Amino acid sequence: MPLVNRTPQWAALERHWDRMRAVSMRDLFAADPQRAQSMTRELAGLRIDFSKHRVTAETLELLLAVAHAVELPAWIERMFAGERINTTEHRAVLHVALRNRSQRPIRVDGEDVMPQVEAVLAQMRDFVGRVHEGQWRGFTGEPIRDVVNIGIGGSNLGPKMVCEALTPYHRPGLRVHFVSNVDATHITETLKTLDPARTLFVVASKTFTTQETMTNARTARRWLLEALGDPAAVADHFVAVSTNAPAVAEFGIDPANMFVFWDWVGGRYSLWSAIGLPIALAVGFERFAELLNGAHAVDKHVRTAPLAENLPVILGLLGVWYTNFADAHSHAVLPYDQYLKSFPAYLQQGDMESNGKHVTRDGVVVDYQTGPVIWGEPGTDGQHAFYQLIHQGTRLIPADFIVPIHSHNETDDHHPKLLANCLAQTEALMRGRTLAEARAELLAAGMDPARAEALAPHRQFDGNRPTTTILMERLTPETLGALIALYEHRIFCQGLVWGVNSFDQWGVELGKQLAGVILDELKAGAVAAEHDGSTRALIEHVVHHRRA
Ligand SMILES: O=P(O)(O)OC[C@H]1O[C@H](O)[C@H](O)[C@@H](O)[C@@H]1O
């Protein structure tokens, strides 16, 4: 497979960008009164408007031609068919099996994985029911009041984001906490508020070797045993979610209290697996199942819709358009919903760990940009912080605006105000304000002409800044599931265009290895290994000051 930027389809897009560079969205809207309608689609409770993009029907056709050139439909089918498309780790990629709510078998090497998936879901349902009904009790006979998920990366960001997002659905009487950082402050501050006799720890780690998680889990175990005295208490207060049964047993967690998942579930795609246990504990198993249903609806769409109608494909291609042709370096995700405050952070791992790659699946170094920097904060807060740069800075930053039509908290006119701000931002980003308009506004406000002339350039906005608006009736488990799956598949489609393996993450290894070396040195109080001058001096300084 040649690099995508060597294909004639890519060359056609390059020529097209030369023409599109100067085209304004204002003109596109003026020329086509049907533009918004023809570029808005409904999917699984989401209404997606991609009309505020610097594209024409021809642009979309040319982008779709690239998608065909990289055989995107065949790759999508390969994923759903359980092929080992994560080639560097020789693994299938089947988060879609975790939420496969149909009767369709999904096979890896001929074996249907669905019975295992169903078995773990049944185990989760049973466990969650027992905790909620007070049948599962702590060592001293107290019912559980607090759950602490100990995990990091994919074993933290997904369940944490979803638990926060579904706060209105939380069952009363059970609080869910997340501890991830190896910084002891995180666990210390969390444990301060808890009663050991009524606390359940979920140790979540795909590998069960991750330094942060194992360190926090050991600290939690010590805390528990200091309070309850008897090592037998561990069995009543710790459960594990992992693919590594021997390591779980070695930690002292009863294998009966282990929830498994499989090597074909990537960490950052794992919230649908038993890694979602804290979600099910927070909102109940039925709500967790609704989350899966929402994702499944999007899975069906991505698998069956023709490319031209396939929303994750279209959104993915729009990202490619800006990244590779318009020289955009980042992509903002701006949820207008406080419950989605961790959605951008969750997507940072989802997207940047997936597509932050510099070689293709064949190991060829690429000479084009791949995954952008993903960032964002909820609106309206962001408007008072960084939107200035999106509006008037020198960089092009495509942005997604996500907003529910109805709030779970319809207090006074808060929500109309939130909605108005969200919609106004996309309008302003698209329309901008010309110099003449800026000048005229100032003069109409009574400013003297010289001052108006001087101020007008500062008040001029280029506009033409692309946004996607994603509306939903309400943030429910189902619409949230659909939203997350939409982004997951968008990431996959972009990775396919760039030719990278979106499912490995070798880039996190080197730092981990070097941290092991330095940890030994810090503990020994002496530098033993080869380091550059800066690192060596920093280690020596730290050693000296920790000794003092
Ligand atoms: O679930 P674990 O095995 O503990 O892994 C937690 C995290 O570790 C690494 O940093 C990986 O880069 C992540 O993809 C993963 O989610």
The ligand as an SDF file (V2000), in Angstrom:
LIG
                    3D

 16 16  0  0  0  0  0  0  0  0999 V2000
   -5.1120   -1.0090   32.3340 O   0  0  0  0  0  0  0  0  0  0  0  0
   -3.6400   -0.9610   32.4990 P   0  0  0  0  0  0  0  0  0  0  0  0
   -2.9650   -2.1990   31.9920 O   0  0  0  0  0  0  0  0  0  0  0  0
   -3.2610   -0.6680   33.9220 O   0  0  0  0  0  0  0  0  0  0  0  0
   -3.0980    0.2060   31.6020 O   0  0  0  0  0  0  0  0  0  0  0  0
   -3.3670    1.5450   31.8470 C   0  0  0  0  0  0  0  0  0  0  0  0
   -2.7870    2.4050   30.7530 C   0  0  0  0  0  0  0  0  0  0  0  0
   -1.4150    2.1190   30.6970 O   0  0  0  0  0  0  0  0  0  0  0  0
   -0.6330    2.6400   29.6370 C   0  0  0  0  0  0  0  0  0  0  0  0
   -0.1860    3.9040   29.9560 O   0  0  0  0  0  0  0  0  0  0  0  0
   -1.2760    2.6230   28.2900 C   0  0  0  0  0  0  0  0  0  0  0  0
   -0.6440    3.5440   27.4710 O   0  0  0  0  0  0  0  0  0  0  0  0
   -2.7450    2.9380   28.3410 C   0  0  0  0  0  0  0  0  0  0  0  0
   -3.3020    2.6260   27.0900 O   0  0  0  0  0  0  0  0  0  0  0  0
   -3.4290    2.1460   29.4060 C   0  0  0  0  0  0  0  0  0  0  0  0
   -4.7950    2.4650   29.3980 O   0  0  0  0  0  0  0  0  0  0  0  0
  1  2  2  0
  2  3  1  0
  2  4  1  0
  2  5  1  0
  5  6  1  0
  6  7  1  0
  7  8  1  0
  7 15  1  0
  8  9  1  0
  9 10  1  0
  9 11  1  0
 11 12  1  0
 11 13  1  0
 13 14  1  0
 13 15  1  0
 15 16  1  0
M  END
$$$$
